[in-house]
Amino acid sequence: MPKNNTQRTSQERQRLEDLLHQRVITGDRGAHNKLCVLRRIWTRQAQQSITAAREQLQHFSKHD
């Protein structure tokens, strides 16, 4: 897992999530912790993207 928070494609995220999930099934606590952290990061990134898109839309609608 890279140390930086670079954006991943949805396919990359899904592959990583599937890999970690398989390790969680086998009882790997470290994989469980990584999966929880990644899900929080991805959720925060998605929320930030939605907020930015809403702000941009409001900006454009005010300038019509």
MITI-325260 format. One record per atom (N, C-alpha, C, O): residue in one letter; chain; atom name; x, y, z. Coordinates in pm, 1 decimal, padded with zeros to 6 digits. Atoms other than C-alpha are relative to their C-alpha. Layout:
BEGIN
+------+-------+------+----------+----------+----------+
! resn ! chain ! name !     east !    north !       up !
+------+-------+------+----------+----------+----------+
!    A !     A !   CA !        X !        Y !        Z !
...
+------+-------+------+----------+----------+----------+
end
This chain:
BEGIN
+------+-------+------+----------+----------+----------+
! resn ! chain ! name !     east !    north !       up !
+------+-------+------+----------+----------+----------+
!    M !     A !    N !  00085.2 ! -00117.1 !  00000.0 !
!    M !     A !   CA !  00000.0 !  00000.0 !  00000.0 !
!    M !     A !    C !  00089.6 !  00123.2 !  00000.0 !
!    M !     A !    O !  00179.0 !  00134.1 !  00083.9 !
!    P !     A !    N ! -00085.7 ! -00118.4 !  00004.7 !
!    P !     A !   CA !  00153.1 !  00333.6 ! -00096.5 !
!    P !     A !    C ! -00019.5 !  00087.2 !  00123.6 !
!    P !     A !    O ! -00126.8 !  00089.2 !  00183.8 !
!    K !     A !    N !  00006.7 ! -00085.4 ! -00118.8 !
!    K !     A !   CA !  00232.5 !  00577.9 !  00182.1 !
!    K !     A !    C ! -00074.5 !  00129.6 ! -00027.0 !
!    K !     A !    O ! -00128.4 !  00190.6 !  00065.3 !
!    N !     A !    N !  00070.0 ! -00125.6 !  00029.1 !
!    N !     A !   CA !  00084.5 !  00875.8 ! -00000.1 !
!    N !     A !    C ! -00148.2 ! -00028.2 ! -00025.6 !
!    N !     A !    O ! -00189.3 ! -00142.9 ! -00042.8 !
!    N !     A !    N !  00145.0 !  00012.5 !  00018.9 !
!    N !     A !   CA ! -00285.5 !  00940.2 ! -00046.7 !
!    N !     A !    C ! -00039.4 !  00031.8 ! -00143.4 !
!    N !     A !    O ! -00135.0 !  00105.8 ! -00166.6 !
!    T !     A !    N !  00032.1 ! -00026.7 !  00139.3 !
!    T !     A !   CA ! -00284.2 !  00943.6 ! -00425.4 !
!    T !     A !    C ! -00136.6 ! -00059.3 ! -00032.4 !
!    T !     A !    O ! -00175.5 ! -00163.8 !  00019.9 !
!    Q !     A !    N !  00131.3 !  00048.7 !  00042.2 !
!    Q !     A !   CA ! -00622.3 !  00904.3 ! -00586.2 !
!    Q !     A !    C !  00017.9 ! -00127.2 ! -00082.2 !
!    Q !     A !    O !  00104.6 ! -00134.0 ! -00169.3 !
!    R !     A !    N ! -00002.3 !  00125.3 !  00075.7 !
!    R !     A !   CA ! -00682.3 !  00554.4 ! -00716.8 !
!    R !     A !    C ! -00124.7 ! -00005.3 ! -00087.7 !
!    R !     A !    O ! -00226.4 !  00057.6 ! -00058.2 !
!    T !     A !    N !  00118.9 !  00021.0 !  00081.2 !
!    T !     A !   CA ! -00915.6 !  00452.0 ! -00993.3 !
!    T !     A !    C ! -00094.3 ! -00092.4 !  00077.0 !
!    T !     A !    O ! -00052.9 ! -00160.3 !  00171.0 !
!    S !     A !    N !  00095.6 !  00086.6 ! -00069.5 !
!    S !     A !   CA ! -01230.1 !  00271.2 ! -00886.7 !
!    S !     A !    C !  00039.7 ! -00146.9 ! -00012.0 !
!    S !     A !    O !  00016.9 ! -00225.1 !  00080.4 !
!    Q !     A !    N ! -00044.2 !  00138.5 !  00016.4 !
!    Q !     A !   CA ! -01086.3 ! -00052.5 ! -01029.4 !
!    Q !     A !    C !  00115.5 ! -00031.8 !  00094.8 !
!    Q !     A !    O !  00120.0 ! -00140.1 !  00153.0 !
!    E !     A !    N ! -00112.1 !  00021.1 ! -00092.2 !
!    E !     A !   CA ! -00765.6 ! -00011.4 ! -00826.7 !
!    E !     A !    C ! -00049.7 ! -00010.6 !  00143.8 !
!    E !     A !    O ! -00004.3 ! -00096.2 !  00219.8 !
!    R !     A !    N !  00055.9 !  00005.4 ! -00135.4 !
!    R !     A !   CA ! -00964.3 !  00059.8 ! -00510.9 !
!    R !     A !    C ! -00069.9 ! -00133.2 !  00023.3 !
!    R !     A !    O ! -00055.4 ! -00194.2 !  00129.3 !
!    Q !     A !    N !  00073.4 !  00125.5 ! -00016.0 !
!    Q !     A !   CA ! -01183.7 ! -00243.7 ! -00571.7 !
!    Q !     A !    C !  00095.0 ! -00118.2 !  00013.8 !
!    Q !     A !    O !  00073.1 ! -00205.9 !  00097.4 !
!    R !     A !    N ! -00098.1 !  00109.2 ! -00011.4 !
!    R !     A !   CA ! -00884.3 ! -00474.1 ! -00628.5 !
!    R !     A !    C !  00066.1 ! -00000.4 !  00137.2 !
!    R !     A !    O !  00080.4 ! -00106.0 !  00198.9 !
!    L !     A !    N ! -00063.4 ! -00009.5 ! -00130.6 !
!    L !     A !   CA ! -00714.7 ! -00347.7 ! -00312.7 !
!    L !     A !    C ! -00096.8 ! -00041.2 !  00110.1 !
!    L !     A !    O ! -00060.0 ! -00114.6 !  00201.9 !
!    E !     A !    N !  00100.1 !  00036.1 ! -00100.4 !
!    E !     A !   CA ! -01035.3 ! -00377.6 ! -00111.7 !
!    E !     A !    C ! -00026.0 ! -00150.9 ! -00000.4 !
!    E !     A !    O ! -00036.9 ! -00211.9 !  00106.0 !
!    D !     A !    N !  00021.2 !  00145.0 !  00009.2 !
!    D !     A !   CA ! -01092.6 ! -00733.8 ! -00239.5 !
!    D !     A !    C !  00116.9 ! -00077.1 !  00060.5 !
!    D !     A !    O !  00097.3 ! -00174.7 !  00133.0 !
!    L !     A !    N ! -00119.2 !  00065.8 ! -00053.1 !
!    L !     A !   CA ! -00733.8 ! -00831.6 ! -00156.6 !
!    L !     A !    C !  00002.1 !  00007.1 !  00152.5 !
!    L !     A !    O !  00023.6 ! -00093.6 !  00219.9 !
!    L !     A !    N !  00000.6 ! -00015.3 ! -00145.0 !
!    L !     A !   CA ! -00754.5 ! -00690.2 !  00194.1 !
!    L !     A !    C ! -00113.9 ! -00078.0 !  00063.8 !
!    L !     A !    O ! -00097.1 ! -00136.2 !  00170.9 !
!    H !     A !    N !  00113.8 !  00073.6 ! -00053.4 !
!    H !     A !   CA ! -01098.8 ! -00843.3 !  00245.8 !
!    H !     A !    C !  00031.7 ! -00149.7 !  00010.4 !
!    H !     A !    O ! -00004.9 ! -00214.7 !  00108.3 !
!    Q !     A !    N ! -00039.9 !  00141.2 ! -00005.3 !
!    Q !     A !   CA ! -00959.6 ! -01187.7 !  00161.0 !
!    Q !     A !    C !  00093.0 ! -00026.5 !  00117.5 !
!    Q !     A !    O !  00083.4 ! -00130.1 !  00183.4 !
!    R !     A !    N ! -00091.3 !  00015.6 ! -00113.6 !
!    R !     A !   CA ! -00684.9 ! -01135.1 !  00417.7 !
!    R !     A !    C ! -00074.3 !  00012.1 !  00132.5 !
!    R !     A !    O ! -00039.2 ! -00054.2 !  00230.1 !
!    V !     A !    N !  00080.5 ! -00014.7 ! -00121.4 !
!    V !     A !   CA ! -00943.5 ! -01022.8 !  00675.0 !
!    V !     A !    C ! -00071.5 ! -00131.5 !  00030.3 !
!    V !     A !    O ! -00079.8 ! -00173.4 !  00145.8 !
!    I !     A !    N !  00072.1 !  00126.7 ! -00017.3 !
!    I !     A !   CA ! -01138.2 ! -01345.0 !  00618.9 !
!    I !     A !    C !  00088.9 ! -00104.5 !  00066.1 !
!    I !     A !    O !  00041.6 ! -00187.2 !  00144.1 !
!    T !     A !    N ! -00093.4 !  00097.8 ! -00057.9 !
!    T !     A !   CA ! -00826.2 ! -01543.1 !  00711.0 !
!    T !     A !    C !  00047.5 !  00040.8 !  00139.2 !
!    T !     A !    O !  00129.2 ! -00028.8 !  00199.5 !
!    G !     A !    N ! -00032.0 ! -00040.4 ! -00136.5 !
!    G !     A !   CA ! -00797.2 ! -01349.3 !  01038.4 !
!    G !     A !    C !  00114.2 !  00099.1 !  00012.5 !
!    G !     A !    O !  00167.4 !  00117.5 !  00122.0 !
!    D !     A !    N ! -00110.2 ! -00096.9 ! -00001.7 !
!    D !     A !   CA ! -00534.3 ! -01089.6 !  00944.4 !
!    D !     A !    C ! -00050.1 !  00133.0 !  00056.2 !
!    D !     A !    O ! -00118.3 !  00208.3 ! -00013.4 !
!    R !     A !    N !  00045.6 ! -00123.0 ! -00065.4 !
!    R !     A !   CA ! -00596.2 ! -00804.9 !  01191.9 !
!    R !     A !    C !  00061.5 !  00123.7 ! -00064.1 !
!    R !     A !    O ! -00003.5 !  00227.9 ! -00072.4 !
!    G !     A !    N ! -00063.9 ! -00112.4 !  00066.9 !
!    G !     A !   CA ! -00346.5 ! -00579.2 !  01015.5 !
!    G !     A !    C ! -00075.5 !  00039.1 ! -00125.3 !
!    G !     A !    O ! -00093.6 !  00157.7 ! -00152.8 !
!    A !     A !    N !  00076.9 ! -00026.5 !  00121.4 !
!    A !     A !   CA ! -00543.3 ! -00612.7 !  00692.3 !
!    A !     A !    C ! -00132.7 !  00065.5 !  00035.7 !
!    A !     A !    O ! -00179.8 !  00154.4 ! -00035.2 !
!    H !     A !    N !  00126.1 ! -00060.1 ! -00044.7 !
!    H !     A !   CA ! -00861.9 ! -00531.1 !  00882.5 !
!    H !     A !    C !  00020.2 !  00147.3 !  00030.7 !
!    H !     A !    O ! -00060.1 !  00231.1 ! -00010.3 !
!    N !     A !    N ! -00026.5 ! -00139.4 ! -00035.4 !
!    N !     A !   CA ! -00709.1 ! -00212.6 !  01019.9 !
!    N !     A !    C !  00025.9 !  00084.0 ! -00124.8 !
!    N !     A !    O ! -00025.2 !  00195.5 ! -00135.1 !
!    K !     A !    N ! -00027.7 ! -00072.0 !  00124.2 !
!    K !     A !   CA ! -00576.9 ! -00108.2 !  00675.7 !
!    K !     A !    C ! -00128.9 !  00024.0 ! -00078.3 !
!    K !     A !    O ! -00150.4 !  00132.3 ! -00132.6 !
!    L !     A !    N !  00125.8 ! -00011.9 !  00073.1 !
!    L !     A !   CA ! -00916.8 ! -00174.3 !  00519.2 !
!    L !     A !    C ! -00088.8 !  00108.6 !  00062.1 !
!    L !     A !    O ! -00150.9 !  00186.7 ! -00010.0 !
!    C !     A !    N !  00080.2 ! -00102.9 ! -00067.9 !
!    C !     A !   CA ! -01091.7 !  00041.9 !  00780.3 !
!    C !     A !    C !  00054.2 !  00139.7 ! -00030.1 !
!    C !     A !    O ! -00022.5 !  00231.7 ! -00058.3 !
!    V !     A !    N ! -00061.0 ! -00130.1 !  00026.8 !
!    V !     A !   CA ! -00844.8 !  00326.9 !  00729.4 !
!    V !     A !    C ! -00024.9 !  00041.7 ! -00144.3 !
!    V !     A !    O ! -00061.9 !  00156.2 ! -00170.2 !
!    L !     A !    N !  00021.3 ! -00032.5 !  00141.4 !
!    L !     A !   CA ! -00871.1 !  00309.6 !  00349.7 !
!    L !     A !    C ! -00144.6 !  00039.5 ! -00026.8 !
!    L !     A !    O ! -00170.5 !  00134.2 ! -00101.0 !
!    R !     A !    N !  00141.2 ! -00034.4 !  00020.5 !
!    R !     A !   CA ! -01250.2 !  00311.9 !  00361.9 !
!    R !     A !    C ! -00031.3 !  00139.1 !  00053.4 !
!    R !     A !    O ! -00109.0 !  00212.7 ! -00007.5 !
!    R !     A !    N !  00020.8 ! -00134.9 ! -00052.9 !
!    R !     A !   CA ! -01242.2 !  00623.1 !  00582.3 !
!    R !     A !    C !  00059.9 !  00104.7 ! -00093.5 !
!    R !     A !    O ! -00001.9 !  00208.0 ! -00119.1 !
!    I !     A !    N ! -00064.9 ! -00093.2 !  00092.9 !
!    I !     A !   CA ! -00996.7 !  00794.3 !  00344.8 !
!    I !     A !    C ! -00084.5 !  00015.2 ! -00125.6 !
!    I !     A !    O ! -00109.6 !  00127.1 ! -00170.4 !
!    W !     A !    N !  00077.5 ! -00004.8 !  00123.7 !
!    W !     A !   CA ! -01202.9 !  00702.2 !  00038.1 !
!    W !     A !    C ! -00133.2 !  00071.4 !  00020.8 !
!    W !     A !    O ! -00178.7 !  00144.7 ! -00067.0 !
!    T !     A !    N !  00125.5 ! -00067.9 ! -00030.1 !
!    T !     A !   CA ! -01524.0 !  00820.8 !  00204.0 !
!    T !     A !    C !  00023.0 !  00150.2 !  00010.7 !
!    T !     A !    O ! -00055.3 !  00228.9 ! -00042.4 !
!    R !     A !    N ! -00031.4 ! -00142.4 ! -00014.0 !
!    R !     A !   CA ! -01362.2 !  01153.7 !  00297.4 !
!    R !     A !    C !  00028.6 !  00062.1 ! -00136.2 !
!    R !     A !    O ! -00017.2 !  00172.7 ! -00164.8 !
!    Q !     A !    N ! -00030.3 ! -00052.5 !  00133.6 !
!    Q !     A !   CA ! -01227.1 !  01197.3 ! -00057.2 !
!    Q !     A !    C ! -00127.0 !  00016.3 ! -00082.6 !
!    Q !     A !    O ! -00142.1 !  00114.9 ! -00154.7 !
!    A !     A !    N !  00125.5 ! -00007.4 !  00074.9 !
!    A !     A !   CA ! -01570.5 !  01124.9 ! -00204.5 !
!    A !     A !    C ! -00083.7 !  00118.4 !  00049.2 !
!    A !     A !    O ! -00141.5 !  00191.4 ! -00031.3 !
!    Q !     A !    N !  00076.0 ! -00112.2 ! -00055.3 !
!    Q !     A !   CA ! -01736.5 !  01374.2 !  00031.5 !
!    Q !     A !    C !  00059.2 !  00132.9 ! -00044.3 !
!    Q !     A !    O ! -00014.7 !  00226.3 ! -00075.5 !
!    Q !     A !    N ! -00065.2 ! -00123.4 !  00043.4 !
!    Q !     A !   CA ! -01478.5 !  01640.0 ! -00059.4 !
!    Q !     A !    C ! -00029.3 !  00027.2 ! -00147.7 !
!    Q !     A !    O ! -00051.0 !  00141.9 ! -00186.7 !
!    S !     A !    N !  00030.9 ! -00016.3 !  00142.1 !
!    S !     A !   CA ! -01539.2 !  01579.1 ! -00430.4 !
!    S !     A !    C ! -00142.8 !  00047.5 ! -00020.5 !
!    S !     A !    O ! -00168.8 !  00133.9 ! -00104.2 !
!    I !     A !    N !  00140.8 ! -00039.6 !  00010.3 !
!    I !     A !   CA ! -01914.9 !  01609.9 ! -00384.9 !
!    I !     A !    C ! -00016.5 !  00144.7 !  00042.6 !
!    I !     A !    O ! -00086.9 !  00221.2 ! -00023.4 !
!    T !     A !    N !  00008.4 ! -00138.4 ! -00048.6 !
!    T !     A !   CA ! -01875.8 !  01931.1 ! -00184.4 !
!    T !     A !    C !  00056.6 !  00096.6 ! -00103.2 !
!    T !     A !    O ! -00003.4 !  00200.7 ! -00130.2 !
!    A !     A !    N ! -00061.7 ! -00086.4 !  00101.0 !
!    A !     A !   CA ! -01642.9 !  02080.7 ! -00446.1 !
!    A !     A !    C ! -00089.5 !  00013.6 ! -00122.6 !
!    A !     A !    O ! -00102.3 !  00122.6 ! -00178.4 !
!    A !     A !    N !  00088.8 ! -00003.9 !  00116.1 !
!    A !     A !   CA ! -01882.8 !  01988.9 ! -00726.6 !
!    A !     A !    C ! -00122.8 !  00086.3 !  00028.6 !
!    A !     A !    O ! -00166.5 !  00162.7 ! -00057.4 !
!    R !     A !    N !  00116.3 ! -00082.1 ! -00037.3 !
!    R !     A !   CA ! -02176.9 !  02145.3 ! -00541.6 !
!    R !     A !    C !  00035.9 !  00147.8 !  00000.7 !
!    R !     A !    O ! -00040.1 !  00230.8 ! -00049.3 !
!    E !     A !    N ! -00043.0 ! -00139.8 ! -00004.1 !
!    E !     A !   CA ! -01981.3 !  02466.2 ! -00479.9 !
!    E !     A !    C !  00020.8 !  00054.2 ! -00140.9 !
!    E !     A !    O ! -00015.6 !  00168.0 ! -00170.5 !
!    Q !     A !    N ! -00023.3 ! -00042.8 !  00137.8 !
!    Q !     A !   CA ! -01879.0 !  02481.8 ! -00844.1 !
!    Q !     A !    C ! -00133.0 !  00021.4 ! -00072.1 !
!    Q !     A !    O ! -00148.5 !  00118.6 ! -00146.0 !
!    L !     A !    N !  00130.4 ! -00012.3 !  00061.3 !
!    L !     A !   CA ! -02237.2 !  02426.3 ! -00956.6 !
!    L !     A !    C ! -00071.2 !  00126.8 !  00047.9 !
!    L !     A !    O ! -00132.6 !  00197.8 ! -00031.7 !
!    Q !     A !    N !  00060.8 ! -00121.9 ! -00053.0 !
!    Q !     A !   CA ! -02360.8 !  02702.8 ! -00726.3 !
!    Q !     A !    C !  00066.3 !  00123.4 ! -00059.5 !
!    Q !     A !    O ! -00001.4 !  00221.3 ! -00090.9 !
!    H !     A !    N ! -00073.8 ! -00112.6 !  00058.1 !
!    H !     A !   CA ! -02090.6 !  02934.7 ! -00859.3 !
!    H !     A !    C ! -00046.5 !  00024.2 ! -00143.5 !
!    H !     A !    O ! -00069.6 !  00138.6 ! -00182.8 !
!    F !     A !    N !  00042.2 ! -00015.2 !  00140.0 !
!    F !     A !   CA ! -02193.2 !  02867.5 ! -01220.5 !
!    F !     A !    C ! -00144.2 !  00046.8 ! -00009.5 !
!    F !     A !    O ! -00177.2 !  00127.6 ! -00096.4 !
!    S !     A !    N !  00140.7 ! -00037.9 !  00007.7 !
!    S !     A !   CA ! -02565.1 !  02902.4 ! -01149.1 !
!    S !     A !    C ! -00020.1 !  00146.4 !  00041.2 !
!    S !     A !    O ! -00116.1 !  00209.3 ! -00003.4 !
!    K !     A !    N !  00009.1 ! -00140.3 ! -00038.6 !
!    K !     A !   CA ! -02506.3 !  03244.4 ! -00985.8 !
!    K !     A !    C !  00044.1 !  00092.7 ! -00113.1 !
!    K !     A !    O !  00007.2 !  00210.1 ! -00115.3 !
!    H !     A !    N ! -00053.0 ! -00082.6 !  00109.5 !
!    H !     A !   CA ! -02331.2 !  03367.7 ! -01301.1 !
!    H !     A !    C ! -00074.4 ! -00022.1 ! -00131.7 !
!    H !     A !    O ! -00021.8 !  00009.0 ! -00238.6 !
!    D !     A !    N !  00081.5 !  00019.3 !  00122.9 !
!    D !     A !   CA ! -02605.1 !  03274.4 ! -01548.7 !
!    D !     A !    C ! -00065.7 !  00127.2 ! -00042.9 !
!    D !     A !    O ! -00137.1 !  00129.1 ! -00143.2 !
+------+-------+------+----------+----------+----------+
end
